[in-house]
Amino acid sequence: MADVHTKKQRSYNMSRIRSKDTKPEMLVRKFLHANGFRFRLHVKDLPGKPDIVLPKYKTVIFVHGCFWHGHNNCKYYVVPKTRTEWWLNKINGNTANDAKAIKALKKDGWKVINIWECNLKVPRIKKTLNSLLKKFPII
């Protein structure tokens, strides 16, 4: 099956996709900051380069896009009908890298929190963000 976009249009679309400072990530960062948390971003020295690092709590937060990280049973994770094998390799590679990073972080004593993009959408966002507060001792 051929792509519905021209090569140029597909290239442009893909170039617009961010790997950091995504809308879901910004929602989590604004919430944490408003609640008094201070953090570092995308620490290159840590496995997986976590989106948010809270050194005071020895905790990292990954904000995963459902499509890019293969969120099972999620309406936002749909395997593309074109270049399916390539996409599955890409997404499976991402999930393997995630697992490897989480294992290494836990081995080093870090607490790891994964937040999925779908849990930051309207019906679930308040519950998801408020549940973050319960994971930390009162400041």
C-alpha positions in Angstrom: 0.0 0.0 0.0 1.4 3.4 -1.0 1.7 6.3 1.4 -1.1 8.8 1.2 1.4 11.7 1.4 4.1 12.7 -1.1 7.7 12.0 0.1 8.1 15.8 0.6 4.9 16.1 2.7 5.8 13.0 4.8 9.3 14.4 5.4 7.8 17.7 6.5 5.3 16.0 8.8 8.0 13.8 10.5 10.3 16.8 10.9 7.6 18.6 13.0 7.5 15.7 15.6 9.5 16.7 18.7 11.6 14.3 20.9 11.6 16.7 23.8 9.5 19.6 25.1 6.3 17.9 23.8 2.9 19.1 24.9 2.4 16.1 27.2 5.8 16.7 28.8 5.1 20.4 29.2 1.8 19.6 31.0 3.7 17.5 33.5 6.5 20.0 34.0 4.1 22.9 34.6 2.1 20.9 37.1 5.2 19.8 39.0 6.6 23.3 39.0 3.3 24.8 40.2 3.3 22.3 43.1 6.8 23.4 44.3 8.9 20.7 42.6 12.2 21.6 41.1 13.8 19.4 38.5 16.3 18.9 35.8 15.5 18.1 32.2 16.8 15.5 29.8 19.9 14.5 31.9 22.3 13.0 29.4 24.3 11.2 32.1 21.4 9.0 33.1 20.3 5.9 31.1 17.5 6.7 28.7 17.9 10.5 29.1 14.8 10.9 31.3 12.4 13.7 30.4 12.2 15.0 34.0 14.7 14.3 36.8 13.9 15.1 40.5 17.3 14.6 42.1 16.0 15.4 45.6 13.7 12.4 45.4 16.1 10.3 43.3 13.2 9.9 40.8 12.9 10.2 37.1 9.8 10.6 34.9 9.4 9.5 31.4 6.5 11.0 29.4 5.9 8.5 26.7 4.0 9.1 23.4 1.6 6.2 23.0 2.4 5.7 19.3 6.2 6.0 19.6 6.5 3.7 22.6 3.9 1.1 21.6 1.3 1.6 24.4 -0.6 -1.7 24.2 -4.4 -1.5 24.1 -4.4 2.3 23.6 -6.4 4.0 20.9 -3.4 6.3 20.1 -1.2 3.3 19.2 -2.1 2.1 15.8 0.4 0.3 13.6 0.7 2.1 10.3 -0.6 0.3 7.2 2.4 1.5 5.1 5.9 0.4 5.9 4.5 -1.7 8.7 7.7 -3.8 9.2 9.9 -0.7 9.4 7.5 0.9 12.0 7.3 -2.2 14.1 11.1 -2.4 14.2 11.2 1.3 15.2 8.6 1.0 17.9 9.9 -2.3 19.3 13.4 -0.8 19.4 12.0 2.1 21.4 10.3 -0.2 23.9 13.5 -2.3 24.2 15.5 0.8 24.9 12.9 1.9 27.5 13.2 -1.4 29.3 17.0 -1.3 29.3 17.0 2.3 30.6 14.5 1.5 33.4 16.4 -1.6 34.5 19.7 0.4 34.6 18.1 3.3 36.5 16.5 1.0 39.1 19.8 -0.8 39.5 21.3 2.6 40.4 18.6 3.2 43.0 16.4 5.5 41.0 12.6 5.5 41.2 11.1 5.4 37.7 7.7 6.9 36.8 6.2 6.4 33.3 3.4 8.6 32.2 1.6 7.8 29.0 0.3 10.5 26.6 -3.2 9.1 26.7 -3.4 9.6 30.5 -2.8 13.3 30.0 -5.9 13.8 27.9 -9.1 15.3 29.2 -11.0 12.7 31.2 -7.8 11.3 33.0 -5.4 14.3 33.2 -6.4 15.5 36.7 -6.2 12.0 38.2 -2.9 11.3 36.5 -1.3 14.5 37.7 -2.7 14.3 41.2 -1.4 10.8 41.5 2.1 12.1 41.0 1.8 14.1 44.2 1.2 10.9 46.2 4.5 9.5 45.0 6.5 12.0 46.9 6.8 12.8 50.6 5.1 16.1 51.6 7.4 19.0 50.8 
